Amino acid sequence: MSFPLLLLIISNCFMTLAWYGHLKFLHGAPLWQAILFGWMIALLEYAFMIPATRLLAQHGWSLGQMKITQEVVTLLVFVPFMLYLFKQPFKLDYLWAGLCLLGCVYFVFRSS
């Protein structure tokens, strides 16, 4: 089960870079370049996300379980990205948001 989760983590790294990387690396570039940059990276994101979701589905995960897991992975990838690449200050609210997501994980997996 760890291989699909590794694929999700890699996918999220590319997704986060595709969605927000242009703000750091193409700050003064025209919009069309930022869009092209994002789509080129998003292609890599999909190359990891599609196999991850297929493998999880083959292991009997529901769509809800996959989505909630994806959101947890997104938060785990995004917060370090935000803190280190963009030098944003850490807020305690991020911890509370993470704990709320853990509650989501509990509820979506408890009936399986």
N, C-alpha and C positions, 0 to 999 in steps of 0.2 A: 504493500500500500504506500510505501514511502516514495516510490518512483513517480507516481502521478502527482503527489504533493510537491516533489522537487520540480516537476514540469510547471506546476502552478506558480511556484516562486519565481522561476526563470521568466515565465510569461509575464508576471506582474512587474518584474524589473524592466522589461521592454515596454510594457504598457505605460508605466509611470514616466519613463523617459520620453515616450511618444507624446503623451498628453502634456507634460510640463517641461520637458527638456528644452524646447524652443525658447522658453522664457529666459533660460540661462545662456544657451549657446547661440541663439539666433535673435538676440534682443532687438537689434536694429534692422533686421532683414525684412524684406517685403512679406506680406501675408502668404502669398503663394509658395514661397520657399519654406515657410514654417509648416504649411499644410503638407507639402511634399516630404519634408523631413519627418513629420509625424506619421504619414502613411507608409513610408519606407520602413520605419521602425515597427509600426503596427503589424506589418507583414510577418516579421519575426515573432511578434507576440502571438499571433494566430498559429504559427508553426509549432508553438509549444502548448498553447491553450487547447486546441482541438484534440490532440492525442491525450492530454490530461483528462478532459471531460469524457472522452470515449472510454478510457481505462476505468475511471470512477464509475461510469454507468455500467460497465461490464462487471464491476464488483458489487453491483446492487445499490449504489447510492441514488437517492432521489434527486430531482432537480433542485428542490429546496435545500437539501444537504450540500449539494455542490455549490449553490449560490452563496450560502452563508459561509462556507469554508473559503470561497473566493474572497468574500468581504474581509474576513479575518486576515488572510494572506495579504490583501491589498493594504490594510492598515499596518501590518508588520513590515511591509516593504516601503510604504509611503512615508512613515514617520522618520526613519533614518535618512531617507532621501531628502526630506524637507529640512531636517536638522543639519545635515552635513553638507549637502550640495548647495542649498539655498540659505544656509545660516539663519534659519528661522528659530526663534526662541521656543523652548519646550514649555508647554502649558500642562498643568495637572489635568485639565479637561480631556487631554488625549488619553490619559490613563483611565479616566472614567468611561470614555467612549469605548476603549478596549474591553473594559469589564462588562459593559452592556453587550458587546459582541459575544463575549464568552457566555453570557446568558442566552443569547440567540442560539449559539452552538448547542447548549444544553437542551433547549426546547426542541430544536429541529432534529436532534439525534436521539432523544429519550424514547421515542415511540418505535424506534427500529430494533 
